Amino acid sequence: MTFYNTDLQYRVTLNTNLNLFVVFDKTNENHFATGVTIEQAVNELKKSA
């Protein structure tokens, strides 16, 4: 599923083994972040941009 934010486009997956959301930058699959919530993962992705 792809989501659009005013700053970036991203794709969200759930790692059920670790119970973490993984957010991938739509333009660069090697740029990703994790978090307990989707919002946390998106914020981490923005920080690392």
Buried (B, 14 or more C-beta within 10 A) or exposed (E): EEEEEEEBEBBBBEEEEEEBBBBBBBEEEEBBBBBEEBEBBBBBBBEEE
